[in-house]
Amino acid sequence: MSLRCVYTDLDGTLLGAGASLFTDEDGNFSMAQARALEACSRAGVEVVIMSGRRQVQVHEDARIIGQTSFIFEAGSAYSMDQEITMMTGDFVHEPGKTVVEQISDRGVPELLIGSFPGKLEFHEPWHLNREMSHLFRGEVDPAEANRILEENGHTDLRLLDNGAIHRKMPGIEQAHCYHLVPKGVSKARAVAAHARARGYALDETIAVGDSLEDLEVAPSVGTFFVVANGPEKDPGVREAMSRFPNARVTEARNGAGFYEAIVTSLMNA
C-alpha cells in the first residue's frame, strides 16, 4: 500500500536547534525538513504532529506546515479538522476545572518533586498555562514515580518520559522532560485513534520520533523511525527497540533523519 500519513514528534525530530523548522542539530540553516514536507504534500500524505506541547502551540505549528490534524499534551487529546477529541481514558473530569487544576488540587506535583529531591522540578517556563498535563524536567525512574503514585492513591495518573532535553540541571548529566497525565494518556493511543478516524490502514502510516514515549507509538503504525540523535542521547531508546520489530534508526539526526524517513517510505511505497 502507499503511504498516507506520517506522525511526527517536534523537538529533536522535525525541529532542529532552537526548535526551528529550518535548522539542523548544530543550528545551521537546513531545508531538509521543508523538502520532506513538500514531498509529503506532492504525494498527498497527511503529516500529523504528536507533541507534548500545549494545544495553542501545536495548533500554530500544524497551521504553519499546512496541516489540519495534530496531537497535543503527550496524547491527552487530538484535533482533526477543528474538532477536539479527548483521550484521557477513565479520568473523571470535574466541571469547571482543567485536568491540571484537578491534579494540583490533590497535591500530586509536590508529592513527586518531594520524592526525588534535586532530581525533579517544573520545566519552567513551559509548565505554565497547561490544561491536560503537568510538565517536569529532571532525571527520575518513571516506574519508581508511578509506584509512588499508586502507593499514595493516585492510580488514575502516570508519569511518562518524553525524552532528553538540552536544558542543563546541576548534578544531572542528561535531563529529561516528563509529563504527569491521566493513566490512559499516550501518544500511541492518540495516533491509533486518529488513524481509525481517518480510515488509515496500519501499513499506510509511519511515525518518526526520538524518545521512549515516541517509540511506544510503533505498534500503532506500519513503520517507526527513530532519528539517530534519540538513542545517542538516551541509550534506553536503543535498548527498548528490541520490543518493537517495526522500529528502525535513521542514519541522520533531527530534521535530516525526518527527511530520510519520508524519502525512504515514499520510495518503498
BAMARTOR-973383 format. One line per field, with one value per residue: x, y, z of N, C-alpha, C, O in turn. Coordinates in steps of 0.001 Angstrom, whole numbers, padded with zeros to 6 digits. Each point is the difference from the previous one (the first is absolute). Example, Ala and Ser with C-alpha at 12.3 -4.5 7.8 and 13.67 -1.06 7.14 Angstrom:
<sites>
nu = c(013190|-001386)
nv = c(-005690|001069)
nw = c(007800|-001385)
cau = c(-000890|000820)
cav = c(001190|001190)
caw = c(000000|000060)
cu = c(000900|-000770)
cv = c(001200|001090)
cw = c(000000|000730)
ou = c(001036|000509)
ov = c(-000019|001108)
ow = c(000665|000169)
</sites>
This chain:
<sites>
nu = c(000841|-001751|001864|-000634|001332|000070|000830|-000698|001883|-000384|-000715|001523|-001834|-002103|-000179|000412|002090|000073|000388|002050|-001604|000743|-000636|002206|000819|000700|-002017|000847|000733|-002189|000889|001687|000340|001277|002197|000855|000459|001979|001824|000376|001055|002208|000948|000001|002105|-001448|-000236|000686|-000661|002056|-001658|002128|000528|000472|-001911|-000098|000937|-001006|-001354|000941|000437|-001701|-000527|001337|-000560|-001230|000470|-001004|002005|-001212|002171|-001747|001544|001659|-001044|000799|001350|-002083|001641|-002238|001591|001911|000668|-001047|002032|-001833|001931|-001816|-000675|001269|001562|000196|-001415|001691|-002119|000256|000036|001740|000585|000530|-001755|-000870|001042|-000459|-001937|000627|000396|-001392|-000959|-001660|-002007|-000997|-001152|-002021|-001318|-000318|000413|-000932|-001819|-000848|-000304|-000823|-001498|001267|-001740|001476|001061|001091|-001472|000787|-000289|001622|001377|000248|000685|000794|001201|001200|000085|-001612|-000298|000025|001666|002077|000641|000575|002166|001576|000360|001233|002232|000344|000070|002202|-001657|-000796|001590|000630|001687|-000286|000894|000259|001030|001561|001018|-000798|-002201|001188|000910|-000451|002158|-000489|000371|-001519|000053|-001369|-000878|-000761|-000875|-000820|-000028|-001668|-000904|-002045|000746|-000744|002223|000969|-000236|001517|002030|000305|000232|002023|001573|-000235|000843|002201|000077|001112|000698|-000340|-000802|-001820|000581|000257|001808|-000469|001784|-000599|-002246|000630|000038|001879|001835|-000464|001083|002041|-000402|000740|002112|-000233|000120|001469|-000540|001720|-000989|001232|-001021|-001487|000239|-000108|-002018|-000997|001750|-000736|000836|002150|000465|-000580|001870|001342|-000412|001757|-001279|-001686|001066|-000181|002057|-000776|000102|-001921|001159|-000770|000411|002097|000068|-000321|001657|001593|-000498|000318|001977|000934|-000747|000874|002004|-000214|-000303)
nv = c(-001200|001151|001110|-000622|-001487|002237|-001789|002081|-001108|000895|000504|001284|001228|000338|-000167|001976|000248|-000250|-002234|-000410|001331|001869|-001513|000425|-002085|000351|-000634|-001966|001737|000027|-001054|-000604|001366|001835|-000375|-000032|001956|000895|-000842|000832|001964|000045|-000518|002223|000751|-001453|002202|-001897|002125|-000822|001138|000477|000459|002106|-000200|001328|-001061|-001534|000964|001019|-001337|-000569|001503|000015|-001679|001638|000209|-001873|-000899|-000455|-000559|-000036|001599|000114|001516|001917|000743|-000285|000869|000138|000860|000462|-002007|001046|-000950|-000006|000680|001071|-000757|-001379|000934|-000113|000148|001262|-000352|000514|-002223|001393|-000788|001553|000973|-001116|000131|001809|-000026|-001134|001943|-000219|001853|000862|-000831|000702|001925|-000087|-000637|002008|-000557|002003|-001142|001236|000388|001718|-000883|000663|001346|-001585|000551|001750|000727|-001100|-001260|-000349|001732|-001547|002119|-002033|000632|-001105|-000570|-000563|-001014|000065|-001377|000874|001058|-001330|-000556|001456|000066|-001598|000197|001312|-002075|000164|-001178|001917|-000561|001646|-001280|001886|-001891|002145|-001254|-000950|000728|001758|-000053|001890|-001999|001616|-000210|001610|-002211|-001418|002219|-000505|-000710|001366|-001970|001919|-002238|000890|-001067|000892|001482|000482|000206|-001412|000526|001419|-000810|-001203|001262|000890|-001328|-000352|001517|-000304|-001336|000949|-000464|-001990|-001569|000691|-001515|002224|-001023|002106|-001288|001075|-000078|000157|002069|001133|-000303|001295|001722|-000444|-000378|002035|-000814|001138|002243|-001267|002173|-001428|001907|000307|001900|-000967|-001375|001492|000777|-001265|-000187|001490|001918|000648|000936|002153|000912|-000480|001897|001058|-001824|001064|-000857|002165|-000895|001983|000162|000514|001940|-000338|002235|000237|000254|002084|001512|-000148|000986|002225|001008|-000079|001467|002068|000186|000258|002235)
nw = c(000000|-000807|-000575|002098|001067|000292|001050|000409|000501|002033|002082|-001056|-000410|000672|002235|-001009|-000781|002232|-000032|-000847|-000858|001015|001549|-000316|-000308|-002120|-000729|-000656|-001236|000538|-001775|001343|001768|-000274|000108|002081|001012|-000566|001021|002056|000206|-000332|001988|000430|000271|000909|000375|000974|000281|000401|000968|000598|-002124|000683|001168|001813|001750|001305|001512|001765|001769|001372|001583|001800|001385|000944|002190|-000716|-000427|001846|000241|001409|000500|-001571|-001318|000862|-001625|-000817|-001259|-000005|-001336|001090|-000680|001697|-000212|001281|000965|000788|-001984|001274|-001309|002242|-001729|000756|000613|-002184|-000305|000309|-002012|-001533|-000998|-001732|-001993|-001250|-001131|-001828|-001065|-001756|-000816|001249|-000575|-001875|-000097|000959|-001704|-000994|002143|-000430|000638|001690|-002210|001206|-001409|001740|-000355|-000624|001906|-000877|001554|001799|-001846|-001529|-000341|001616|000329|-000646|001803|-001570|002182|-001461|001977|-002242|-000609|-000062|-001878|-001696|000174|-000669|-002215|-000969|000116|-001790|-000838|-000392|000943|000879|001524|-001410|000791|-001179|-000827|000639|001560|-001323|001887|-001156|000398|000259|000524|001477|-000658|-001492|000146|000856|-000346|001725|-001941|001621|-000629|000809|-000174|-001206|001730|-000032|001507|-002069|-000009|001464|002165|000839|000515|001861|001854|000459|000886|002212|001437|000244|001809|001719|-002073|001000|-001396|001105|001579|000261|000865|000674|000462|001906|000008|002172|000877|-000484|001233|001775|-000936|000807|002178|000610|000091|-001932|-000219|001159|-000287|000203|000647|-001849|-000682|-001371|-001779|-001688|-000582|-001544|001398|001487|-000793|000295|001988|000083|-000818|001731|001151|-000937|-000065|000974|001797|-000540|-000135|000657|-002216|-001013|-000029|002096|-000062|000768|002237|000812|-000142|001566|001955|000122|000193|002059|001512|-000096|000974|002236|-000189)
cau = c(-000841|000737|000035|-001082|000102|001225|-000123|001358|000323|000580|001346|000933|-000385|-000277|000666|001428|000451|-000846|-001383|-000278|-000255|001016|001365|000382|000273|001061|-000453|000219|-001223|-000285|-001272|-000367|-001360|-000933|-000035|-000767|-001407|-000400|-000182|-001270|-001082|-000111|-000481|-001304|000189|-000285|001030|-000649|000936|-000344|000913|-000344|-000318|-001396|-000854|000171|001310|000009|-000908|000747|000997|-000714|-000460|001163|000371|-001145|-000713|-001226|-000051|001165|-000137|000664|000190|000451|-001064|-001196|-001097|000431|-000881|-000112|-000920|-000537|-000776|000870|-000390|000730|000555|000400|-000423|-000960|000170|-001265|000140|-000873|-000482|000607|001421|000844|000676|001133|-000521|-000418|001202|000614|-000810|000318|001364|000847|001317|000851|000347|001067|001209|000536|000487|001265|000684|001061|-000050|-001210|-000524|-000839|000756|-000284|-001340|-000963|-001002|-001097|-001157|-000339|-001324|-000168|001136|001067|001263|001173|001292|000866|000532|-000653|-000480|-001461|-000612|000013|-000960|-001349|-000233|-000329|-001359|-000940|000025|-000666|-001391|-000195|000074|-000514|001021|001320|001065|000623|001254|-000147|001284|001098|-000113|001277|000113|000922|-000382|001133|000102|-000678|000752|-000932|-001356|-001112|-001283|-001009|-001379|-000917|-001236|-000916|000675|-000267|000554|001259|000028|-000385|-001457|-000495|000317|-000902|-001348|-000030|000075|-001321|-000937|000304|-000125|001305|000475|001263|001156|-000050|000458|001294|000206|001399|000192|001331|-000061|-000659|-001441|-000250|000207|-001184|-000952|000336|-001064|-001152|000322|000671|001435|000392|001370|000638|001097|001254|000343|-000766|000810|001285|-000189|-000654|000231|-001210|-000783|000513|-000299|-001434|-000375|-000154|-001406|-000809|000635|-000174|000743|001337|000692|000491|001425|000113|-000587|-000991|-000769|000550|-000529|-001394|000046|000384|-001162|-001025|000457|000067|-001353|-000636|000651|-000389|-001470)
cav = c(001200|001262|000767|000987|000884|000023|000579|000428|000812|001289|000262|-001100|-000809|000900|001278|-000039|000821|001150|-000359|000619|-000881|000240|-000219|-001368|-000171|000920|001370|000467|000039|-001266|-000119|-001418|-000200|000590|-000874|-001189|000396|000200|-001330|-000520|000743|-000443|-001379|-000067|-000633|000871|000064|000291|000235|-000588|000766|000269|001413|000378|000044|001218|-000058|-001017|000494|000928|-000774|-000724|000992|000459|-001015|-000234|-001224|000237|-000918|-000007|-000655|000915|-000356|-001395|-000933|000230|000281|000321|000849|-000397|000874|000937|-000706|-000547|-001269|-000242|-001354|-000137|-001295|-000066|001114|000686|001448|000831|001163|001289|-000124|-000730|-001164|000521|000540|-001115|-000672|000929|-000002|-001220|000095|-001026|000511|000143|-001361|-000524|000806|-000317|-001382|-000047|001267|000402|-000792|000290|001347|000438|000363|001433|000543|-000688|-000687|000933|000084|-001302|-000443|-001455|-000725|000731|-000191|000030|-000385|-000591|-001341|-000937|-001251|000094|-001142|000326|001083|-000547|-000789|000983|000463|-001053|-000160|001144|000031|000691|-001083|000476|000855|-000586|000882|-000567|000595|000501|000093|000857|001419|000709|000781|-000564|000039|-000350|-001371|-000916|-000048|000178|000199|-000422|000668|-000952|000459|-000649|-000039|-001103|-001271|-000504|000896|-000334|000346|-001203|-000083|001107|-000330|-001069|000557|000858|-000853|-000623|001036|000312|-001210|-000442|-001340|000051|000115|001272|001029|-000091|001016|000383|000608|-000145|-000343|-001246|000177|-000058|-001382|-000772|000150|-000980|-000951|000686|000375|-001049|000078|001109|000443|000732|000801|-000465|000687|-000585|-000952|000596|000728|-000856|-001409|-000755|-000077|-001126|-001229|-000286|-000305|-001441|-000335|000506|-000506|000903|001238|000080|001258|000673|000329|001446|000510|001075|000193|-000817|-001339|000053|-000039|-001363|-000874|000288|-000423|-001456|-000534|000279|-000835|-001396|-000139)
caw = c(000000|-000026|001240|000062|001152|000796|001337|000350|001159|-000367|000517|-000177|-001160|-001120|000240|000304|001123|000242|-000345|-001288|-001136|-001022|000478|000319|001430|000412|-000180|-001367|-000799|-000660|-000711|-000021|000482|-000961|-001185|000369|000038|-001399|-000583|000526|-000639|-001391|-000016|000651|001306|001140|001036|001281|001095|001301|000843|001387|000122|000215|-001186|-000790|-000646|-001060|-001044|-000841|-000743|-001053|-000972|-000765|-000995|-000869|000365|000774|001136|000873|001309|000924|001403|000135|-000361|000811|-000924|-001354|-000783|-001405|-000706|000989|001026|001037|000614|001232|000094|001402|000531|001099|000929|000261|-000134|000824|-000759|000289|000331|-000941|000569|000768|001252|000840|000510|000959|001218|000745|000497|-000625|-000409|001179|000431|-000858|000170|001318|000017|-000743|000309|-000918|-001232|-000758|000197|-001107|-001196|-000203|000261|-000858|000824|000249|-000898|-000553|000403|000043|000582|000677|-000704|000869|-000567|001010|-000263|000907|-000575|-000072|000682|001422|000199|-000109|001224|001039|-000273|000386|001451|000609|-000421|-001276|-000981|-001280|-000608|-000253|-000471|-001198|-000443|-001363|-000674|000442|-000344|000022|001235|000974|001407|000873|000457|-000921|-001252|-001111|000497|-000845|000181|000483|000063|000943|-000782|000320|-000281|-001342|-001019|-000673|-001416|-000741|-000051|-000813|-001395|-000429|-000111|-001184|-001190|-000166|-000433|-001396|-000808|-000493|000342|000737|-000892|-000710|000937|000665|001029|000187|001316|000577|001422|000379|-000168|-001439|-000429|000358|-001097|-001040|-000335|-000587|-001384|-000763|000282|000862|-000208|001088|-000533|000604|001248|001103|000768|000363|001256|000978|-000325|000270|-001228|-000789|000732|-000107|-001381|-000194|000229|-001110|-001229|-001145|000260|-000583|000275|-001200|000028|000263|001232|-000044|-001220|-001085|000246|-000427|-001461|-000367|000245|-001005|-001318|000016|-000012|-001288|-001015|000208|-000083)
cu = c(000879|-000064|-001083|000142|001319|-000310|001397|000058|000595|001450|000890|-000302|-000236|000769|001472|000323|-000880|-001448|-000443|-000211|001107|001426|000263|000345|001064|-000388|000258|-001321|-000166|-001358|-000519|-001443|-001022|-000116|-000799|-001490|-000531|-000254|-001306|-001176|-000224|-000573|-001374|000040|-000277|001152|-000662|001066|-000523|000999|-000490|-000393|-001502|-000758|000275|001335|-000011|-000937|000747|001054|-000659|-000455|001151|000400|-001204|-000797|-001188|-000178|001255|-000369|000782|000000|000187|-001083|-001251|-001231|000574|-001060|000013|-001067|-000807|-000897|000955|-000589|000869|000446|000470|-000560|-001048|000151|-001308|000209|-001003|-000436|000704|001462|000744|000598|001162|-000455|-000430|001200|000692|-000751|000300|001430|000974|001344|000970|000450|001183|001298|000656|000572|001342|000759|001152|-000014|-001216|-000496|-000922|000878|-000345|000623|-001113|-001058|-001231|-001099|-000327|-001371|-000092|001118|000944|001321|001178|001256|000837|000522|-000580|-000375|-001524|-000711|-000070|-001009|-001427|-000345|-000398|-001418|-001031|-000076|-000729|-001421|-000292|000115|-000504|000988|001258|000967|000652|001226|-000139|001348|000994|-000199|001374|000234|000904|-000549|001183|-000049|-000665|000695|-000897|-001415|-001028|-001221|-001035|-001378|-000759|-001385|-000970|000564|-000196|000632|001302|-000084|-000483|-001513|-000582|000262|-000968|-001418|-000135|-000001|-001344|-001004|000193|-000181|001304|000279|001379|001181|-000060|000536|001427|000022|001488|000130|001374|000000|-000656|-001504|-000373|000063|-001203|-001075|000171|-001122|-001209|000220|000697|001485|000265|001472|000476|001143|001256|000337|-000752|000808|001370|-000100|-000576|000174|-001231|-000882|000454|-000303|-001458|-000400|-000187|-001444|-000891|000640|-000144|000718|001395|000589|000483|001501|000199|-000734|-001086|-000740|000508|-000454|-001462|-000083|000315|-001188|-001061|000409|000050|-001390|-000708|000607|-000430|-001491|-000420)
cv = c(001255|000685|001062|000976|-000191|000668|000366|000814|001318|000126|-001233|-000863|000909|001305|-000192|000860|001242|-000229|000653|-001052|000103|-000036|-001485|-000069|000950|001468|000581|-000021|-001305|000043|-001437|-000222|000535|-000868|-001269|000308|000246|-001335|-000621|000681|-000481|-001407|-000150|-000666|000996|-000070|000447|000147|-000681|000573|000083|001445|000231|000114|001207|-000004|-000957|000401|000929|-000722|-000745|000957|000449|-001012|-000442|-001248|000302|-000965|000148|-000640|000844|-000528|-001519|-001020|000148|000255|000164|000849|-000476|000863|000860|-000661|-000673|-001304|-000240|-001459|-000284|-001253|000101|001137|000764|001509|000715|001216|001288|-000045|-000739|-001219|000446|000541|-001114|-000708|000874|-000008|-001203|-000007|-000976|000549|000126|-001365|-000530|000770|-000300|-001401|-000156|001314|000287|-000700|000309|001399|000337|000447|001441|000501|-000740|-000779|000873|-000109|-001311|-000438|-001494|-000740|000953|-000349|000202|-000244|-000585|-001343|-000949|-001272|000070|-001157|000241|001105|-000513|-000903|000927|000530|-001029|-000163|001126|000216|000678|-000996|000413|000907|-000797|001083|-000660|000810|000441|000343|000997|001431|000658|000740|-000718|000150|-000423|-001456|-001021|000061|000265|000085|-000469|000858|-001061|000653|-000815|000093|-001036|-001308|-000496|000799|-000549|000472|-001178|-000109|001099|-000249|-001050|000531|000888|-000832|-000687|001014|000353|-001213|-000482|-001430|000128|000232|001236|001147|-000274|001045|000243|000692|-000266|-000484|-001357|000094|-000006|-001443|-000880|000087|-001104|-000994|000636|000411|-001151|-000065|001192|000297|000787|000806|-000269|000652|-000555|-000966|000532|000701|-000880|-001465|-000865|-000150|-001185|-001330|-000409|-000427|-001483|-000453|000379|-000398|000919|001335|-000066|001370|000609|000247|001461|000397|001041|000071|-000794|-001451|-000097|-000084|-001420|-000959|000189|-000533|-001518|-000605|000219|-000870|-001455|-000238|-000660)
cw = c(000000|001359|-000028|001175|000736|001337|000471|001288|-000504|000452|-000115|-001201|-001210|000131|000349|001200|000141|-000350|-001308|-001082|-001043|000540|000160|001486|000524|-000155|-001377|-000773|-000760|-000668|000022|000427|-001000|-001248|000287|000035|-001409|-000681|000460|-000686|-001425|-000106|000667|001359|001111|001003|001293|001080|001258|001004|001434|000215|000173|-001331|-000875|-000735|-001180|-001139|-000948|-000835|-001165|-001095|-000898|-001072|-000839|000288|000920|001167|000841|001330|000995|001433|000189|-000296|000826|-000863|-001404|-000686|-001438|-000656|000979|001051|000979|000553|001219|000071|001428|000669|001091|001007|000137|-000019|000900|-000803|000432|000354|-001105|000698|000883|001348|000949|000622|001039|001322|000885|000529|-000629|-000472|001170|000529|-000805|000170|001339|000099|-000707|000207|-000964|-001338|-000874|000348|-001161|-001167|-000374|-001297|-000722|000785|000231|-001058|-000707|000534|000270|000715|000719|-000670|000954|-000817|001128|-000429|001049|-000753|-000043|000711|001501|000305|-000047|001175|001145|-000188|000464|001514|000725|-000529|-001318|-001155|-001383|-000728|-000310|-000434|-001198|-000400|-001446|-000637|000560|-000486|000104|001314|001006|001412|000852|000448|-000889|-001356|-001204|000547|-001027|000305|000392|000030|001044|-000616|000565|-000534|-001429|-001116|-000571|-001441|-000837|-000148|-000877|-001486|-000528|-000203|-001233|-001274|-000264|-000538|-001475|-000925|-000594|000435|000654|-000926|-000901|000851|000472|001109|000151|001352|000548|001442|000240|-000186|-001477|-000483|000315|-001080|-001036|-000320|-000690|-001449|-000708|000276|000900|-000233|001215|-000604|000836|001329|001204|000840|000388|001351|001099|-000395|000233|-001220|-000842|000680|-000171|-001409|-000260|000191|-001178|-001330|-001201|000183|-000600|000277|-001308|000124|000410|001281|-000306|-001341|-001183|000154|-000398|-001521|-000491|000139|-001075|-001348|-000096|-000127|-001342|-001108|000113|-000111|-001294)
ou = c(001170|-000898|-000146|-000568|000491|-000517|000895|-000859|000417|000920|-000358|000746|000910|000393|000390|-000857|-000385|-000772|-001137|000665|000095|000875|-000919|-000246|000101|000803|-000299|-000872|000959|-000964|-001015|-000741|-001010|-001090|-000722|-000814|-001150|-000961|-000702|-000971|-001140|-000677|-000549|-000974|000574|000571|-000591|000735|-001183|001189|-001181|-000412|-000815|000597|000158|000095|000469|000265|-000145|000218|000535|000067|-000174|000426|000096|-000548|000001|-001028|001078|-001159|001147|-000711|-000685|000050|-000890|-001128|001202|-001187|001060|-001173|-001218|-000682|000877|-001187|001222|-000724|001045|000098|-001013|-000681|-000620|000755|-001191|000836|000159|000587|-000520|-000040|000215|000650|000242|-000011|000495|000615|-000176|000390|001049|001016|001172|001123|000946|001068|001226|000854|000690|000111|000895|000857|-000088|-000057|000017|001057|-000727|001091|-001147|-000921|-001013|000251|-000499|-000411|-000799|-000204|000261|000208|000102|-000061|-000224|000170|000529|-000008|-000634|-001073|-001007|-000705|-000844|-001163|-000903|-000736|-000992|-001088|-000453|-000592|-001164|000825|000172|-000342|000208|-000400|000399|000067|-000178|000054|-000333|-000554|000924|001140|-000200|-000647|000699|-001023|-000041|000102|000358|-000591|000230|-000071|-000055|-000135|000087|-000541|000403|000658|000900|-000098|000872|-001087|-000652|-000496|-000950|-000855|-000535|-000678|-001003|-000746|-000427|-000795|-000969|-000108|000007|-000220|000708|000857|000841|-000057|000444|-000840|000816|-000790|000838|001071|-000553|-000625|-001043|-000849|-000265|-000949|-000904|-000269|-000835|-000902|000386|000547|-000581|000842|-000621|000934|-000084|000617|000404|000219|000606|000917|000244|-000761|-000141|-000750|-000823|-000341|-000305|-001056|-000715|-000386|-001181|000868|000758|-000212|000642|-000734|000565|000545|000993|-000830|-000067|-000487|-000786|-000214|-000439|-000815|-000629|-000236|-000576|-000782|-000417|-000201|-000695|-000712|-000073|-000460|-001192)
ov = c(-000046|-000250|000721|001092|-001118|001116|-000845|000839|000104|-000186|-001089|-000933|000203|000601|-000997|000230|000613|000951|000453|-001036|-000838|000699|-000793|000951|000219|000889|001169|-000825|-000535|000513|-000292|-000731|-000649|-000166|-000493|-000798|-000325|-000142|-000641|-000659|-000214|-000325|-001099|-000623|001089|-001067|001078|-000942|000114|-000314|-000188|000367|-000887|000138|-000139|000499|000337|-000294|-000109|000337|-000031|-000327|000171|000388|-000947|-000609|001008|000039|000273|000007|000360|-000946|-000648|-001125|-000848|-000249|000199|-000073|-000255|-000060|000124|000701|-000763|-000072|-000094|-000902|-000619|-000140|000682|000013|000361|000534|-000311|000660|000270|001042|-000949|-000110|-000555|-000244|000085|-000344|-000505|000009|000056|-000921|-000291|-000667|-000356|-000151|-000545|-000600|-000080|-000264|-001004|000796|-000826|000258|-000455|000379|-000671|000595|000258|-000445|000448|-000570|-000480|-000382|-000006|000419|-000438|-001126|001106|-001137|001021|-000392|000280|-000273|-000113|-000027|-000003|000189|-000315|-000057|000427|-000099|-000315|000181|000347|-000158|-000169|001063|000198|000161|-000738|000626|-001089|001031|-001162|001208|-000834|000728|000838|000233|-000564|000321|-001181|000997|-000947|-000483|-001181|001066|000776|-001010|000050|000671|-001069|001184|-001228|001093|-000843|-000013|-000626|-000379|-000447|000090|000191|-000293|-000232|000283|000150|-000381|-000061|000295|-000109|-000307|000285|000147|-000642|-000353|000985|000836|000165|001164|-001147|000898|-000886|000886|-000608|-000160|-000612|-000940|-000540|-000432|-000967|-000784|-000234|-000227|-000707|000549|-000990|-001082|001071|-000897|000988|-000580|-000251|-000628|000236|000253|-000488|-000088|000250|-000505|-001057|-000969|-000781|-000976|-001188|-000608|-000374|-001073|-000346|000714|-000141|000937|-001050|000973|-000702|000020|000337|-000746|000564|-001010|-000433|-000699|-001015|-000746|-000493|-000843|-000973|-000701|-000576|-000940|-000889|-000435|-000709|-001141|-000195)
ow = c(000379|000804|-000987|-000028|000156|000035|-000005|000270|-001154|-000797|000448|-000295|-000805|-001000|000608|000853|-000996|-000127|-000125|-000027|-000897|-000511|000210|000743|001207|000284|-000244|000272|-000556|000567|-000632|-000657|-000271|-000548|-000866|-000463|-000297|-000756|-000783|-000373|-000413|-000976|000066|000421|000017|000223|000057|000296|000319|-000060|000291|001101|-000249|-001067|-001213|-001121|-001087|-001165|-001217|-001164|-001108|-001185|-001207|-001088|-000779|-000919|000706|000675|-000529|000414|-000266|000339|000792|000498|-000071|000425|-000176|000320|-000572|000366|-000125|000748|-000407|000319|-000118|-000422|000200|001219|-000154|001026|-001000|000813|000000|-000617|001190|000291|-000586|001226|001078|001017|001204|001183|001008|001067|001217|000717|000574|000199|-000120|000481|000568|000115|000083|000846|000181|-000932|-000181|-000844|-001140|001169|-001032|000203|-000959|-000356|000003|-000585|000509|-001143|-001125|001082|000827|000453|-000472|-000423|000680|-001166|001178|-001189|001106|-001230|001055|000573|000635|001008|000788|000389|000774|000971|000642|000553|001132|000186|-000349|-000899|-000970|-001003|000536|-000542|000074|000229|-000888|-000991|000839|-001075|000586|000337|000281|000321|-000361|000485|000344|-000609|-000886|000381|-001208|001029|-000607|000308|000031|-000164|000802|-001040|-000560|-001167|000745|-000570|-001027|-001087|-000747|-000838|-001098|-000954|-000710|-000933|-001150|-000888|-000704|-001217|-001050|001159|-000210|000286|-000885|-000396|000064|000037|-000255|000325|-000664|000586|-000913|-000490|-000368|-000779|-000714|000011|-000803|-001179|-000565|-000632|000621|000216|-000181|000041|000390|-000552|001202|000861|001139|001185|000954|000816|001180|-000825|-000616|-000115|-000477|-000667|-000107|-000178|-000930|-000464|-000032|-000502|-000960|-000769|000015|000176|-000838|001104|000645|000520|-001092|-000508|-000842|-000990|-000540|-000542|-000936|-000866|-000489|-000643|-001005|-000770|-000491|-000905|-001003|000044|-000235)
</sites>
